[in-house]
Amino acid sequence: MKYRRRIYYTAEQRAEIWDRWQRGESMSSIGRVFDRQSSSVFSVISPTGGIRPPDRRRSRSALSLSEREEISRGLSIKQSLRAIARQLQRAPSTISREVRRNGGPAGYRATPSDQAAWDRALRPKMCKLACHPTLARAVSAKLRRKWSPEQVAGWLKRAFPQEARKQVSHETIYRSLYIQARGVLKKELLEHLRAKRTVRRSKHASLKRNGLGQIKHAISISERPASVEDRAVPGHWEGDLIGGSRNSYIATLVERHSRYVMLVKVANKDTGSVVTALIKSAQKLPRELYKSLTWDRGKELADHPRFTLATDVDVYFCDPQSPWQRGTNENTNRLLRQYFPKGTDLSVHSQEHLDAVARELNERPRKTLHYFSPAEKFGECVAAIG
């Protein structure tokens, strides 16, 4: 039986692995640099959940190796501890503790003592959530409602502006989730995050998307009024379809000003079904809150003139292979994959269930809205026209 040789990385190689991971490179790409499998890179990254551990530094107040060598020399010539302390300009109690914990005057050696001190200093600091169980329970409850760590942190800051003990940063929440050695937030809570990853990806990792089809007589997004672009005026929407197995689809709509989400059940992807469903959905809103719709180049909206005729809503189309031009909707679709994973049959979900999912999304606080929820912002718009 042939055994695989165990792979070791030097400190310099580990540092390069983390540098590349933080730049957004994949594990396979990093492995190829070292002519190794991605699994060996995973073994470096996974223990801390994809979060780079901080570089260890010796405290400036701690004894250095050169000082320990002076202690060792002083002991060898029978100097008193006080004399050694005066020579090093240290407190006698510091020298006494150092010698006592490392073998006494007869057994003290500088290098082993220095290494032992370095090892003893490796004590993880308890994070804020470990020190405040009530706060940890509040964070866990929000995560179970599928709030992101950033939304939880922002909501806490808004809800308790003058109480630092009741606030926690989103980075602390992520670290408590991905670095299980902290033992604060249960690993099962990772299932409630948008992405079901065992390690945290770099924010620089790419998300590649393919361009879609073409639409005849499409009005380009470049002709869209400037008032739509700056989000100052409500009533301008972005839309798309998300797909599932067995030719099943859901239409997703998000209002640019408030980020308010609507989900529409569609029979299939043909333009007749999609346009009919969108017309029915548009009739539920006041005219003042549905002025335009921006879509990608998917052929499901080829019959856009019928939609505009029935609703008086202008339709604009993004440039080919430019999904970022409807970035609000793209982001919403990524959030929705938490509820409707790829490869599942979307036809099993009723319109009532879609409305419940949209309501849960709309009740989450959003950083871009200063941690107000889309429902609150959209409600303000409804009140303003009422």
Summary of the structure (lengths in Angstrom):
residues: 386
radius of gyration: 29.6
end to end distance: 78.3
largest distance: 100.5
contacts: 1065
relative contact order: 0.09
helix: 52%
strand: 9%
